[in-house]
Amino acid sequence: MDINKTLDAKGLACPMPIVKTKKAIEDIDSGQILEVVATDAGAKSDLTAWCKSSGHELVDMNEDDGVFTFYIKKG
């Protein structure tokens, strides 16, 4: 998977990971991948719901020792 942009949202509390993701996804083209790295457990449900409601695709997500990594394909 080719990552076109990475957003480091570690240490940010809700709603900042979503706010910064919305802003970062504007910087890439449709079909490109945004990687979001966050430590807020709420980001898991927030980003999943946001992708569905905004027309983007959550391609993959993983968690490693409290760090969540999301791969979002811009719609």
PQR file of N, CA, C, O and H, with PARSE charges and radii, in Angstrom:
ATOM      1  N   MET A   1       0.846  -1.180   0.000 -0.4000 1.5000
ATOM      2  CA  MET A   1       0.000   0.000   0.000 -0.0000 2.0000
ATOM      3  C   MET A   1       0.891   1.243   0.000  0.5500 1.7000
ATOM      4  O   MET A   1       1.785   1.380   0.835 -0.5500 1.4000
ATOM      5  N   ASP A   2       0.635   2.138  -0.943 -0.4000 1.5000
ATOM      6  CA  ASP A   2       1.387   3.393  -1.020 -0.0000 2.0000
ATOM      7  C   ASP A   2       0.714   4.440  -0.148  0.5500 1.7000
ATOM      8  O   ASP A   2      -0.465   4.745  -0.324 -0.5500 1.4000
ATOM      9  H   ASP A   2      -0.091   2.026  -1.621  0.4000 1.0000
ATOM     10  N   ILE A   3       1.470   4.986   0.788 -0.4000 1.5000
ATOM     11  CA  ILE A   3       0.950   6.033   1.668 -0.0000 2.0000
ATOM     12  C   ILE A   3       1.360   7.379   1.088  0.5500 1.7000
ATOM     13  O   ILE A   3       2.540   7.628   0.842 -0.5500 1.4000
ATOM     14  H   ILE A   3       2.429   4.738   0.931  0.4000 1.0000
ATOM     15  N   ASN A   4       0.370   8.246   0.872 -0.4000 1.5000
ATOM     16  CA  ASN A   4       0.639   9.534   0.255 -0.0000 2.0000
ATOM     17  C   ASN A   4       0.884  10.647   1.270  0.5500 1.7000
ATOM     18  O   ASN A   4       1.544  11.639   0.962 -0.5500 1.4000
ATOM     19  H   ASN A   4      -0.588   8.043   1.072  0.4000 1.0000
ATOM     20  N   LYS A   5       0.352  10.480   2.477 -0.4000 1.5000
ATOM     21  CA  LYS A   5       0.541  11.494   3.520 -0.0000 2.0000
ATOM     22  C   LYS A   5       0.357  10.810   4.871  0.5500 1.7000
ATOM     23  O   LYS A   5      -0.472   9.911   5.012 -0.5500 1.4000
ATOM     24  H   LYS A   5      -0.184   9.673   2.727  0.4000 1.0000
ATOM     25  N   THR A   6       1.138  11.241   5.864 -0.4000 1.5000
ATOM     26  CA  THR A   6       1.015  10.714   7.221 -0.0000 2.0000
ATOM     27  C   THR A   6       0.656  11.849   8.163  0.5500 1.7000
ATOM     28  O   THR A   6       1.247  12.928   8.115 -0.5500 1.4000
ATOM     29  H   THR A   6       1.812  11.971   5.750  0.4000 1.0000
ATOM     30  N   LEU A   7      -0.325  11.586   9.021 -0.4000 1.5000
ATOM     31  CA  LEU A   7      -0.734  12.544  10.040 -0.0000 2.0000
ATOM     32  C   LEU A   7      -0.403  11.954  11.402  0.5500 1.7000
ATOM     33  O   LEU A   7      -0.900  10.884  11.753 -0.5500 1.4000
ATOM     34  H   LEU A   7      -0.804  10.709   9.060  0.4000 1.0000
ATOM     35  N   ASP A   8       0.424  12.637  12.164 -0.4000 1.5000
ATOM     36  CA  ASP A   8       0.771  12.206  13.515 -0.0000 2.0000
ATOM     37  C   ASP A   8      -0.170  12.895  14.494  0.5500 1.7000
ATOM     38  O   ASP A   8      -0.013  14.079  14.792 -0.5500 1.4000
ATOM     39  H   ASP A   8       0.827  13.507  11.879  0.4000 1.0000
ATOM     40  N   ALA A   9      -1.152  12.142  14.994 -0.4000 1.5000
ATOM     41  CA  ALA A   9      -2.113  12.696  15.954 -0.0000 2.0000
ATOM     42  C   ALA A   9      -1.906  12.085  17.337  0.5500 1.7000
ATOM     43  O   ALA A   9      -2.814  12.103  18.169 -0.5500 1.4000
ATOM     44  H   ALA A   9      -1.280  11.180  14.753  0.4000 1.0000
ATOM     45  N   LYS A  10      -0.719  11.548  17.581 -0.4000 1.5000
ATOM     46  CA  LYS A  10      -0.425  10.945  18.882 -0.0000 2.0000
ATOM     47  C   LYS A  10      -0.470  12.015  19.969  0.5500 1.7000
ATOM     48  O   LYS A  10       0.027  13.126  19.784 -0.5500 1.4000
ATOM     49  H   LYS A  10       0.018  11.534  16.905  0.4000 1.0000
ATOM     50  N   GLY A  11      -1.070  11.665  21.102 -0.4000 1.5000
ATOM     51  CA  GLY A  11      -1.137  12.584  22.232 -0.0000 2.0000
ATOM     52  C   GLY A  11      -2.293  13.561  22.166  0.5500 1.7000
ATOM     53  O   GLY A  11      -2.508  14.330  23.103 -0.5500 1.4000
ATOM     54  H   GLY A  11      -1.474  10.763  21.252  0.4000 1.0000
ATOM     55  N   LEU A  12      -3.038  13.544  21.075 -0.4000 1.5000
ATOM     56  CA  LEU A  12      -4.175  14.451  20.933 -0.0000 2.0000
ATOM     57  C   LEU A  12      -5.449  13.777  21.423  0.5500 1.7000
ATOM     58  O   LEU A  12      -5.687  12.604  21.135 -0.5500 1.4000
ATOM     59  H   LEU A  12      -2.863  12.919  20.314  0.4000 1.0000
ATOM     60  N   ALA A  13      -6.264  14.519  22.162 -0.4000 1.5000
ATOM     61  CA  ALA A  13      -7.526  13.988  22.661 -0.0000 2.0000
ATOM     62  C   ALA A  13      -8.656  14.361  21.715  0.5500 1.7000
ATOM     63  O   ALA A  13      -8.555  15.316  20.944 -0.5500 1.4000
ATOM     64  H   ALA A  13      -6.070  15.472  22.395  0.4000 1.0000
ATOM     65  N   CYS A  14      -9.722  13.598  21.790 -0.4000 1.5000
ATOM     66  CA  CYS A  14     -10.914  13.845  20.993 -0.0000 2.0000
ATOM     67  C   CYS A  14     -11.376  15.288  21.230  0.5500 1.7000
ATOM     68  O   CYS A  14     -11.393  15.719  22.383 -0.5500 1.4000
ATOM     69  H   CYS A  14      -9.803  12.822  22.416  0.4000 1.0000
ATOM     70  N   PRO A  15     -11.737  16.028  20.238 -0.5600 1.5000
ATOM     71  CA  PRO A  15     -11.972  15.645  18.839  0.2800 2.0000
ATOM     72  C   PRO A  15     -10.808  15.964  17.902  0.5500 1.7000
ATOM     73  O   PRO A  15     -10.977  15.918  16.684 -0.5500 1.4000
ATOM     74  N   MET A  16      -9.643  16.282  18.435 -0.4000 1.5000
ATOM     75  CA  MET A  16      -8.542  16.760  17.588 -0.0000 2.0000
ATOM     76  C   MET A  16      -8.080  15.764  16.517  0.5500 1.7000
ATOM     77  O   MET A  16      -7.782  16.200  15.405 -0.5500 1.4000
ATOM     78  H   MET A  16      -9.505  16.319  19.425  0.4000 1.0000
ATOM     79  N   PRO A  17      -8.003  14.459  16.782 -0.5600 1.5000
ATOM     80  CA  PRO A  17      -7.606  13.557  15.686  0.2800 2.0000
ATOM     81  C   PRO A  17      -8.529  13.662  14.467  0.5500 1.7000
ATOM     82  O   PRO A  17      -8.064  13.624  13.328 -0.5500 1.4000
ATOM     83  N   ILE A  18      -9.832  13.793  14.710 -0.4000 1.5000
ATOM     84  CA  ILE A  18     -10.793  13.930  13.604 -0.0000 2.0000
ATOM     85  C   ILE A  18     -10.615  15.282  12.917  0.5500 1.7000
ATOM     86  O   ILE A  18     -10.597  15.357  11.688 -0.5500 1.4000
ATOM     87  H   ILE A  18     -10.210  13.823  15.635  0.4000 1.0000
ATOM     88  N   VAL A  19     -10.486  16.331  13.691 -0.4000 1.5000
ATOM     89  CA  VAL A  19     -10.314  17.679  13.131 -0.0000 2.0000
ATOM     90  C   VAL A  19      -9.081  17.718  12.224  0.5500 1.7000
ATOM     91  O   VAL A  19      -9.135  18.247  11.114 -0.5500 1.4000
ATOM     92  H   VAL A  19     -10.500  16.270  14.689  0.4000 1.0000
ATOM     93  N   LYS A  20      -7.983  17.160  12.703 -0.4000 1.5000
ATOM     94  CA  LYS A  20      -6.744  17.176  11.913 -0.0000 2.0000
ATOM     95  C   LYS A  20      -6.836  16.233  10.712  0.5500 1.7000
ATOM     96  O   LYS A  20      -6.249  16.509   9.665 -0.5500 1.4000
ATOM     97  H   LYS A  20      -7.938  16.731  13.605  0.4000 1.0000
ATOM     98  N   THR A  21      -7.566  15.123  10.853 -0.4000 1.5000
ATOM     99  CA  THR A  21      -7.751  14.201   9.724 -0.0000 2.0000
ATOM    100  C   THR A  21      -8.543  14.880   8.617  0.5500 1.7000
ATOM    101  O   THR A  21      -8.190  14.770   7.443 -0.5500 1.4000
ATOM    102  H   THR A  21      -8.043  14.898  11.703  0.4000 1.0000
ATOM    103  N   LYS A  22      -9.608  15.579   8.980 -0.4000 1.5000
ATOM    104  CA  LYS A  22     -10.416  16.307   7.987 -0.0000 2.0000
ATOM    105  C   LYS A  22      -9.549  17.290   7.208  0.5500 1.7000
ATOM    106  O   LYS A  22      -9.677  17.410   5.989 -0.5500 1.4000
ATOM    107  H   LYS A  22      -9.895  15.668   9.934  0.4000 1.0000
ATOM    108  N   LYS A  23      -8.677  17.985   7.908 -0.4000 1.5000
ATOM    109  CA  LYS A  23      -7.806  18.973   7.274 -0.0000 2.0000
ATOM    110  C   LYS A  23      -6.755  18.288   6.384  0.5500 1.7000
ATOM    111  O   LYS A  23      -6.492  18.736   5.268 -0.5500 1.4000
ATOM    112  H   LYS A  23      -8.573  17.889   8.898  0.4000 1.0000
ATOM    113  N   ALA A  24      -6.159  17.201   6.887 -0.4000 1.5000
ATOM    114  CA  ALA A  24      -5.094  16.511   6.151 -0.0000 2.0000
ATOM    115  C   ALA A  24      -5.610  15.845   4.879  0.5500 1.7000
ATOM    116  O   ALA A  24      -4.894  15.788   3.880 -0.5500 1.4000
ATOM    117  H   ALA A  24      -6.372  16.837   7.794  0.4000 1.0000
ATOM    118  N   ILE A  25      -6.839  15.344   4.905 -0.4000 1.5000
ATOM    119  CA  ILE A  25      -7.350  14.623   3.741 -0.0000 2.0000
ATOM    120  C   ILE A  25      -7.600  15.576   2.570  0.5500 1.7000
ATOM    121  O   ILE A  25      -7.664  15.153   1.416 -0.5500 1.4000
ATOM    122  H   ILE A  25      -7.421  15.391   5.717  0.4000 1.0000
ATOM    123  N   GLU A  26      -7.738  16.861   2.881 -0.4000 1.5000
ATOM    124  CA  GLU A  26      -7.907  17.868   1.828 -0.0000 2.0000
ATOM    125  C   GLU A  26      -6.627  18.027   1.003  0.5500 1.7000
ATOM    126  O   GLU A  26      -6.676  18.500  -0.132 -0.5500 1.4000
ATOM    127  H   GLU A  26      -7.686  17.205   3.819  0.4000 1.0000
ATOM    128  N   ASP A  27      -5.490  17.634   1.567 -0.4000 1.5000
ATOM    129  CA  ASP A  27      -4.197  17.812   0.904 -0.0000 2.0000
ATOM    130  C   ASP A  27      -3.835  16.682  -0.059  0.5500 1.7000
ATOM    131  O   ASP A  27      -2.816  16.757  -0.745 -0.5500 1.4000
ATOM    132  H   ASP A  27      -5.451  17.249   2.489  0.4000 1.0000
ATOM    133  N   ILE A  28      -4.665  15.634  -0.114 -0.4000 1.5000
ATOM    134  CA  ILE A  28      -4.368  14.528  -1.024 -0.0000 2.0000
ATOM    135  C   ILE A  28      -5.482  14.403  -2.062  0.5500 1.7000
ATOM    136  O   ILE A  28      -6.568  14.958  -1.895 -0.5500 1.4000
ATOM    137  H   ILE A  28      -5.492  15.573   0.444  0.4000 1.0000
ATOM    138  N   ASP A  29      -5.196  13.669  -3.128 -0.4000 1.5000
ATOM    139  CA  ASP A  29      -6.157  13.485  -4.207 -0.0000 2.0000
ATOM    140  C   ASP A  29      -7.032  12.270  -3.957  0.5500 1.7000
ATOM    141  O   ASP A  29      -6.671  11.374  -3.193 -0.5500 1.4000
ATOM    142  H   ASP A  29      -4.314  13.218  -3.263  0.4000 1.0000
ATOM    143  N   SER A  30      -8.186  12.249  -4.609 -0.4000 1.5000
ATOM    144  CA  SER A  30      -9.094  11.116  -4.525 -0.0000 2.0000
ATOM    145  C   SER A  30      -8.358   9.828  -4.897  0.5500 1.7000
ATOM    146  O   SER A  30      -7.630   9.786  -5.889 -0.5500 1.4000
ATOM    147  H   SER A  30      -8.479  12.977  -5.229  0.4000 1.0000
ATOM    148  N   GLY A  31      -8.554   8.779  -4.092 -0.4000 1.5000
ATOM    149  CA  GLY A  31      -7.892   7.502  -4.338 -0.0000 2.0000
ATOM    150  C   GLY A  31      -6.562   7.346  -3.628  0.5500 1.7000
ATOM    151  O   GLY A  31      -6.020   6.242  -3.559 -0.5500 1.4000
ATOM    152  H   GLY A  31      -9.145   8.814  -3.287  0.4000 1.0000
ATOM    153  N   GLN A  32      -6.026   8.446  -3.097 -0.4000 1.5000
ATOM    154  CA  GLN A  32      -4.761   8.368  -2.382 -0.0000 2.0000
ATOM    155  C   GLN A  32      -4.997   7.965  -0.918  0.5500 1.7000
ATOM    156  O   GLN A  32      -6.117   8.036  -0.413 -0.5500 1.4000
ATOM    157  H   GLN A  32      -6.466   9.342  -3.153  0.4000 1.0000
ATOM    158  N   ILE A  33      -3.927   7.545  -0.260 -0.4000 1.5000
ATOM    159  CA  ILE A  33      -4.013   7.015   1.105 -0.0000 2.0000
ATOM    160  C   ILE A  33      -3.421   7.993   2.126  0.5500 1.7000
ATOM    161  O   ILE A  33      -2.307   8.492   1.974 -0.5500 1.4000
ATOM    162  H   ILE A  33      -3.017   7.488  -0.671  0.4000 1.0000
ATOM    163  N   LEU A  34      -4.222   8.245   3.177 -0.4000 1.5000
ATOM    164  CA  LEU A  34      -3.770   9.031   4.319 -0.0000 2.0000
ATOM    165  C   LEU A  34      -3.555   8.071   5.484  0.5500 1.7000
ATOM    166  O   LEU A  34      -4.458   7.317   5.848 -0.5500 1.4000
ATOM    167  H   LEU A  34      -5.127   7.839   3.301  0.4000 1.0000
ATOM    168  N   GLU A  35      -2.375   8.099   6.060 -0.4000 1.5000
ATOM    169  CA  GLU A  35      -2.082   7.302   7.255 -0.0000 2.0000
ATOM    170  C   GLU A  35      -2.254   8.220   8.462  0.5500 1.7000
ATOM    171  O   GLU A  35      -1.662   9.298   8.520 -0.5500 1.4000
ATOM    172  H   GLU A  35      -1.641   8.712   5.764  0.4000 1.0000
ATOM    173  N   VAL A  36      -3.069   7.784   9.423 -0.4000 1.5000
ATOM    174  CA  VAL A  36      -3.295   8.561  10.640 -0.0000 2.0000
ATOM    175  C   VAL A  36      -2.815   7.723  11.822  0.5500 1.7000
ATOM    176  O   VAL A  36      -3.246   6.584  12.001 -0.5500 1.4000
ATOM    177  H   VAL A  36      -3.549   6.909   9.375  0.4000 1.0000
ATOM    178  N   VAL A  37      -1.918   8.296  12.629 -0.4000 1.5000
ATOM    179  CA  VAL A  37      -1.391   7.609  13.801 -0.0000 2.0000
ATOM    180  C   VAL A  37      -1.897   8.353  15.036  0.5500 1.7000
ATOM    181  O   VAL A  37      -1.641   9.546  15.197 -0.5500 1.4000
ATOM    182  H   VAL A  37      -1.568   9.221  12.484  0.4000 1.0000
ATOM    183  N   ALA A  38      -2.620   7.638  15.908 -0.4000 1.5000
ATOM    184  CA  ALA A  38      -3.236   8.286  17.071 -0.0000 2.0000
ATOM    185  C   ALA A  38      -3.102   7.402  18.305  0.5500 1.7000
ATOM    186  O   ALA A  38      -2.921   6.188  18.207 -0.5500 1.4000
ATOM    187  H   ALA A  38      -2.828   6.669  15.777  0.4000 1.0000
ATOM    188  N   THR A  39      -3.195   8.044  19.471 -0.4000 1.5000
ATOM    189  CA  THR A  39      -3.154   7.299  20.731 -0.0000 2.0000
ATOM    190  C   THR A  39      -4.486   7.379  21.471  0.5500 1.7000
ATOM    191  O   THR A  39      -4.661   6.711  22.490 -0.5500 1.4000
ATOM    192  H   THR A  39      -3.342   9.029  19.551  0.4000 1.0000
ATOM    193  N   ASP A  40      -5.413   8.171  20.984 -0.4000 1.5000
ATOM    194  CA  ASP A  40      -6.730   8.311  21.605 -0.0000 2.0000
ATOM    195  C   ASP A  40      -7.605   7.120  21.204  0.5500 1.7000
ATOM    196  O   ASP A  40      -7.914   6.948  20.025 -0.5500 1.4000
ATOM    197  H   ASP A  40      -5.271   8.713  20.156  0.4000 1.0000
ATOM    198  N   ALA A  41      -8.006   6.296  22.185 -0.4000 1.5000
ATOM    199  CA  ALA A  41      -8.811   5.105  21.894 -0.0000 2.0000
ATOM    200  C   ALA A  41     -10.132   5.463  21.221  0.5500 1.7000
ATOM    201  O   ALA A  41     -10.679   4.661  20.464 -0.5500 1.4000
ATOM    202  H   ALA A  41      -7.754   6.436  23.142  0.4000 1.0000
ATOM    203  N   GLY A  42     -10.644   6.653  21.490 -0.4000 1.5000
ATOM    204  CA  GLY A  42     -11.889   7.097  20.874 -0.0000 2.0000
ATOM    205  C   GLY A  42     -11.756   7.312  19.380  0.5500 1.7000
ATOM    206  O   GLY A  42     -12.756   7.326  18.661 -0.5500 1.4000
ATOM    207  H   GLY A  42     -10.199   7.304  22.105  0.4000 1.0000
ATOM    208  N   ALA A  43     -10.532   7.478  18.909 -0.4000 1.5000
ATOM    209  CA  ALA A  43     -10.310   7.709  17.472 -0.0000 2.0000
ATOM    210  C   ALA A  43     -10.773   6.508  16.649  0.5500 1.7000
ATOM    211  O   ALA A  43     -11.159   6.656  15.489 -0.5500 1.4000
ATOM    212  H   ALA A  43      -9.720   7.467  19.493  0.4000 1.0000
ATOM    213  N   LYS A  44     -10.732   5.323  17.251 -0.4000 1.5000
ATOM    214  CA  LYS A  44     -11.124   4.102  16.538 -0.0000 2.0000
ATOM    215  C   LYS A  44     -12.576   4.210  16.054  0.5500 1.7000
ATOM    216  O   LYS A  44     -12.847   4.025  14.867 -0.5500 1.4000
ATOM    217  H   LYS A  44     -10.418   5.204  18.193  0.4000 1.0000
ATOM    218  N   SER A  45     -13.492   4.502  16.951 -0.4000 1.5000
ATOM    219  CA  SER A  45     -14.898   4.616  16.550 -0.0000 2.0000
ATOM    220  C   SER A  45     -15.155   5.913  15.799  0.5500 1.7000
ATOM    221  O   SER A  45     -15.956   5.942  14.864 -0.5500 1.4000
ATOM    222  H   SER A  45     -13.272   4.652  17.915  0.4000 1.0000
ATOM    223  N   ASP A  46     -14.477   6.993  16.203 -0.4000 1.5000
ATOM    224  CA  ASP A  46     -14.675   8.288  15.545 -0.0000 2.0000
ATOM    225  C   ASP A  46     -14.273   8.246  14.076  0.5500 1.7000
ATOM    226  O   ASP A  46     -15.029   8.686  13.210 -0.5500 1.4000
ATOM    227  H   ASP A  46     -13.827   6.970  16.963  0.4000 1.0000
ATOM    228  N   LEU A  47     -13.079   7.714  13.794 -0.4000 1.5000
ATOM    229  CA  LEU A  47     -12.598   7.690  12.412 -0.0000 2.0000
ATOM    230  C   LEU A  47     -13.391   6.714  11.553  0.5500 1.7000
ATOM    231  O   LEU A  47     -13.617   6.970  10.371 -0.5500 1.4000
ATOM    232  H   LEU A  47     -12.465   7.357  14.497  0.4000 1.0000
ATOM    233  N   THR A  48     -13.815   5.595  12.141 -0.4000 1.5000
ATOM    234  CA  THR A  48     -14.640   4.632  11.398 -0.0000 2.0000
ATOM    235  C   THR A  48     -15.948   5.288  10.971  0.5500 1.7000
ATOM    236  O   THR A  48     -16.345   5.187   9.810 -0.5500 1.4000
ATOM    237  H   THR A  48     -13.631   5.387  13.101  0.4000 1.0000
ATOM    238  N   ALA A  49     -16.614   5.953  11.899 -0.4000 1.5000
ATOM    239  CA  ALA A  49     -17.882   6.634  11.599 -0.0000 2.0000
ATOM    240  C   ALA A  49     -17.673   7.786  10.626  0.5500 1.7000
ATOM    241  O   ALA A  49     -18.474   7.982   9.712 -0.5500 1.4000
ATOM    242  H   ALA A  49     -16.291   6.035  12.842  0.4000 1.0000
ATOM    243  N   TRP A  50     -16.604   8.547  10.818 -0.4000 1.5000
ATOM    244  CA  TRP A  50     -16.334   9.686   9.942 -0.0000 2.0000
ATOM    245  C   TRP A  50     -16.100   9.234   8.501  0.5500 1.7000
ATOM    246  O   TRP A  50     -16.596   9.863   7.566 -0.5500 1.4000
ATOM    247  H   TRP A  50     -15.954   8.388  11.561  0.4000 1.0000
ATOM    248  N   CYS A  51     -15.347   8.150   8.319 -0.4000 1.5000
ATOM    249  CA  CYS A  51     -15.097   7.634   6.968 -0.0000 2.0000
ATOM    250  C   CYS A  51     -16.404   7.277   6.279  0.5500 1.7000
ATOM    251  O   CYS A  51     -16.611   7.619   5.114 -0.5500 1.4000
ATOM    252  H   CYS A  51     -14.943   7.640   9.079  0.4000 1.0000
ATOM    253  N   LYS A  52     -17.288   6.589   6.997 -0.4000 1.5000
ATOM    254  CA  LYS A  52     -18.575   6.196   6.430 -0.0000 2.0000
ATOM    255  C   LYS A  52     -19.409   7.421   6.057  0.5500 1.7000
ATOM    256  O   LYS A  52     -20.005   7.462   4.981 -0.5500 1.4000
ATOM    257  H   LYS A  52     -17.120   6.311   7.943  0.4000 1.0000
ATOM    258  N   SER A  53     -19.452   8.412   6.937 -0.4000 1.5000
ATOM    259  CA  SER A  53     -20.312   9.571   6.703 -0.0000 2.0000
ATOM    260  C   SER A  53     -19.742  10.550   5.683  0.5500 1.7000
ATOM    261  O   SER A  53     -20.482  11.351   5.112 -0.5500 1.4000
ATOM    262  H   SER A  53     -18.967   8.379   7.811  0.4000 1.0000
ATOM    263  N   SER A  54     -18.432  10.490   5.449 -0.4000 1.5000
ATOM    264  CA  SER A  54     -17.817  11.466   4.545 -0.0000 2.0000
ATOM    265  C   SER A  54     -17.430  10.875   3.189  0.5500 1.7000
ATOM    266  O   SER A  54     -16.897  11.582   2.335 -0.5500 1.4000
ATOM    267  H   SER A  54     -17.831   9.839   5.913  0.4000 1.0000
ATOM    268  N   GLY A  55     -17.695   9.590   2.990 -0.4000 1.5000
ATOM    269  CA  GLY A  55     -17.435   8.984   1.686 -0.0000 2.0000
ATOM    270  C   GLY A  55     -16.009   8.518   1.457  0.5500 1.7000
ATOM    271  O   GLY A  55     -15.615   8.263   0.319 -0.5500 1.4000
ATOM    272  H   GLY A  55     -18.128   9.016   3.685  0.4000 1.0000
ATOM    273  N   HIS A  56     -15.235   8.406   2.520 -0.4000 1.5000
ATOM    274  CA  HIS A  56     -13.880   7.893   2.418 -0.0000 2.0000
ATOM    275  C   HIS A  56     -13.874   6.426   2.861  0.5500 1.7000
ATOM    276  O   HIS A  56     -14.814   5.971   3.513 -0.5500 1.4000
ATOM    277  H   HIS A  56     -15.556   8.613   3.444  0.4000 1.0000
ATOM    278  N   GLU A  57     -12.827   5.696   2.511 -0.4000 1.5000
ATOM    279  CA  GLU A  57     -12.760   4.274   2.840 -0.0000 2.0000
ATOM    280  C   GLU A  57     -11.664   4.015   3.869  0.5500 1.7000
ATOM    281  O   GLU A  57     -10.505   4.375   3.661 -0.5500 1.4000
ATOM    282  H   GLU A  57     -12.063   6.066   1.981  0.4000 1.0000
ATOM    283  N   LEU A  58     -12.044   3.384   4.981 -0.4000 1.5000
ATOM    284  CA  LEU A  58     -11.054   2.954   5.966 -0.0000 2.0000
ATOM    285  C   LEU A  58     -10.507   1.624   5.458  0.5500 1.7000
ATOM    286  O   LEU A  58     -11.129   0.576   5.637 -0.5500 1.4000
ATOM    287  H   LEU A  58     -12.986   3.091   5.149  0.4000 1.0000
ATOM    288  N   VAL A  59      -9.338   1.677   4.823 -0.4000 1.5000
ATOM    289  CA  VAL A  59      -8.755   0.510   4.168 -0.0000 2.0000
ATOM    290  C   VAL A  59      -8.241  -0.499   5.190  0.5500 1.7000
ATOM    291  O   VAL A  59      -8.422  -1.707   5.034 -0.5500 1.4000
ATOM    292  H   VAL A  59      -8.833   2.527   4.678  0.4000 1.0000
ATOM    293  N   ASP A  60      -7.600   0.010   6.233 -0.4000 1.5000
ATOM    294  CA  ASP A  60      -7.033  -0.878   7.240 -0.0000 2.0000
ATOM    295  C   ASP A  60      -6.835  -0.091   8.529  0.5500 1.7000
ATOM    296  O   ASP A  60      -6.772   1.138   8.525 -0.5500 1.4000
ATOM    297  H   ASP A  60      -7.453   0.991   6.360  0.4000 1.0000
ATOM    298  N   MET A  61      -6.739  -0.829   9.628 -0.4000 1.5000
ATOM    299  CA  MET A  61      -6.497  -0.221  10.926 -0.0000 2.0000
ATOM    300  C   MET A  61      -5.781  -1.249  11.773  0.5500 1.7000
ATOM    301  O   MET A  61      -6.124  -2.431  11.736 -0.5500 1.4000
ATOM    302  H   MET A  61      -6.791  -1.827   9.631  0.4000 1.0000
ATOM    303  N   ASN A  62      -4.798  -0.818  12.531 -0.4000 1.5000
ATOM    304  CA  ASN A  62      -4.171  -1.739  13.475 -0.0000 2.0000
ATOM    305  C   ASN A  62      -3.804  -1.009  14.756  0.5500 1.7000
ATOM    306  O   ASN A  62      -3.719   0.219  14.799 -0.5500 1.4000
ATOM    307  H   ASN A  62      -4.520   0.142  12.560  0.4000 1.0000
ATOM    308  N   GLU A  63      -3.593  -1.793  15.784 -0.4000 1.5000
ATOM    309  CA  GLU A  63      -3.234  -1.242  17.086 -0.0000 2.0000
ATOM    310  C   GLU A  63      -1.987  -1.953  17.579  0.5500 1.7000
ATOM    311  O   GLU A  63      -1.900  -3.180  17.536 -0.5500 1.4000
ATOM    312  H   GLU A  63      -3.662  -2.790  15.749  0.4000 1.0000
ATOM    313  N   ASP A  64      -1.036  -1.182  18.040 -0.4000 1.5000
ATOM    314  CA  ASP A  64       0.187  -1.752  18.574 -0.0000 2.0000
ATOM    315  C   ASP A  64       0.561  -0.997  19.835  0.5500 1.7000
ATOM    316  O   ASP A  64       1.022   0.143  19.775 -0.5500 1.4000
ATOM    317  H   ASP A  64      -1.107  -0.185  18.075  0.4000 1.0000
ATOM    318  N   ASP A  65       0.359  -1.642  20.980 -0.4000 1.5000
ATOM    319  CA  ASP A  65       0.760  -1.066  22.266 -0.0000 2.0000
ATOM    320  C   ASP A  65       0.148   0.316  22.497  0.5500 1.7000
ATOM    321  O   ASP A  65       0.844   1.249  22.895 -0.5500 1.4000
ATOM    322  H   ASP A  65      -0.016  -2.568  21.029  0.4000 1.0000
ATOM    323  N   GLY A  66      -1.157   0.442  22.244 -0.4000 1.5000
ATOM    324  CA  GLY A  66      -1.858   1.699  22.504 -0.0000 2.0000
ATOM    325  C   GLY A  66      -1.732   2.742  21.414  0.5500 1.7000
ATOM    326  O   GLY A  66      -2.238   3.855  21.556 -0.5500 1.4000
ATOM    327  H   GLY A  66      -1.723  -0.317  21.920  0.4000 1.0000
ATOM    328  N   VAL A  67      -1.059   2.393  20.319 -0.4000 1.5000
ATOM    329  CA  VAL A  67      -0.943   3.313  19.182 -0.0000 2.0000
ATOM    330  C   VAL A  67      -1.797   2.742  18.042  0.5500 1.7000
ATOM    331  O   VAL A  67      -1.591   1.615  17.591 -0.5500 1.4000
ATOM    332  H   VAL A  67      -0.648   1.489  20.202  0.4000 1.0000
ATOM    333  N   PHE A  68      -2.754   3.550  17.593 -0.4000 1.5000
ATOM    334  CA  PHE A  68      -3.662   3.142  16.529 -0.0000 2.0000
ATOM    335  C   PHE A  68      -3.195   3.748  15.212  0.5500 1.7000
ATOM    336  O   PHE A  68      -2.888   4.938  15.137 -0.5500 1.4000
ATOM    337  H   PHE A  68      -2.921   4.466  17.959  0.4000 1.0000
ATOM    338  N   THR A  69      -3.146   2.919  14.180 -0.4000 1.5000
ATOM    339  CA  THR A  69      -2.779   3.409  12.849 -0.0000 2.0000
ATOM    340  C   THR A  69      -3.934   3.112  11.906  0.5500 1.7000
ATOM    341  O   THR A  69      -4.400   1.976  11.805 -0.5500 1.4000
ATOM    342  H   THR A  69      -3.395   1.953  14.241  0.4000 1.0000
ATOM    343  N   PHE A  70      -4.386   4.151  11.222 -0.4000 1.5000
ATOM    344  CA  PHE A  70      -5.509   4.060  10.303 -0.0000 2.0000
ATOM    345  C   PHE A  70      -5.022   4.388   8.897  0.5500 1.7000
ATOM    346  O   PHE A  70      -4.190   5.275   8.707 -0.5500 1.4000
ATOM    347  H   PHE A  70      -4.008   5.073  11.304  0.4000 1.0000
ATOM    348  N   TYR A  71      -5.546   3.669   7.925 -0.4000 1.5000
ATOM    349  CA  TYR A  71      -5.220   3.924   6.523 -0.0000 2.0000
ATOM    350  C   TYR A  71      -6.532   4.277   5.823  0.5500 1.7000
ATOM    351  O   TYR A  71      -7.418   3.436   5.670 -0.5500 1.4000
ATOM    352  H   TYR A  71      -6.222   2.949   8.080  0.4000 1.0000
ATOM    353  N   ILE A  72      -6.635   5.525   5.407 -0.4000 1.5000
ATOM    354  CA  ILE A  72      -7.885   6.040   4.847 -0.0000 2.0000
ATOM    355  C   ILE A  72      -7.666   6.406   3.383  0.5500 1.7000
ATOM    356  O   ILE A  72      -6.780   7.191   3.045 -0.5500 1.4000
ATOM    357  H   ILE A  72      -5.915   6.208   5.531  0.4000 1.0000
ATOM    358  N   LYS A  73      -8.497   5.817   2.524 -0.4000 1.5000
ATOM    359  CA  LYS A  73      -8.446   6.142   1.097 -0.0000 2.0000
ATOM    360  C   LYS A  73      -9.467   7.241   0.833  0.5500 1.7000
ATOM    361  O   LYS A  73     -10.651   7.105   1.139 -0.5500 1.4000
ATOM    362  H   LYS A  73      -9.216   5.179   2.798  0.4000 1.0000
ATOM    363  N   LYS A  74      -8.976   8.329   0.259 -0.4000 1.5000
ATOM    364  CA  LYS A  74      -9.867   9.471   0.006 -0.0000 2.0000
ATOM    365  C   LYS A  74     -10.881   9.102  -1.072  0.5500 1.7000
ATOM    366  O   LYS A  74     -10.533   8.553  -2.117 -0.5500 1.4000
ATOM    367  H   LYS A  74      -8.013   8.440   0.010  0.4000 1.0000
ATOM    368  N   GLY A  75     -12.145   9.418  -0.791 -0.4000 1.5000
ATOM    369  CA  GLY A  75     -13.241   9.138  -1.721 -0.0000 2.0000
ATOM    370  C   GLY A  75     -13.333  10.151  -2.828  0.5500 1.7000
ATOM    371  O   GLY A  75     -14.207  10.048  -3.689 -0.5500 1.4000
ATOM    372  H   GLY A  75     -12.428   9.864   0.058  0.4000 1.0000
TER
END
